């Protein structure tokens, strides 16, 4: 049984087919050199910057997906190459060279081990129903009015309120939370974050023999 190839990946496969085998080997070497944890945007930038012969943005998106295929598929590289070649025969109108296509796919798949690690890391980091996505803090002044609303400004009092917005996703659905903070809360939050950063640094120092993956955009 062949794989179903999403339409947005077809241009990348076409670009791969149009390249000489030697260029595909060069791309494979570049893919292997890109660190695990590199996100799709940075992956594309690095790949394009190191392969100067042509813009391979479409191919970059397709290659990045190989990490997911290799991680979740029950098949090995040779079988995946066979199935992808069969799928491309059905999805691409032009006749393709099966042997050439399979060779190119095997080269790229064999050099995608760091991509497998990237997808494993993403799985572990996001192995929770609720996952952090982004945050912002909005600051505002709230004036306190006395009996005399028109009281001179010099006699007024006010508080500064900070609203923390945390953007998250619950089971892939976006969700936001808002928290009101004062200056003391900001200090406590900063201390908590700094403590976590120091833990991060210490763990990496204690286990310096381990390559820790930093997942980027």
HELIX and SHEET records of a PDB file:
HELIX    1   1 UNK A    7  UNK A   18  1                                  12    
HELIX    2   2 UNK A   21  UNK A   33  1                                  13    
HELIX    3   3 UNK A   40  UNK A   50  1                                  11    
HELIX    4   4 UNK A   57  UNK A   72  1                                  16    
HELIX    5   5 UNK A   77  UNK A   91  1                                  15    
HELIX    6   6 UNK A   98  UNK A  110  1                                  13    
HELIX    7   7 UNK A  113  UNK A  125  1                                  13    
HELIX    8   8 UNK A  153  UNK A  155  5                                   3    
HELIX    9   9 UNK A  183  UNK A  206  1                                  24    
SHEET    1   A 3 UNK A 130  UNK A 144  0                                        
SHEET    2   A 3 UNK A 157  UNK A 170 -1                                        
SHEET    3   A 3 UNK A 173  UNK A 181 -1                                        
END                                                                             
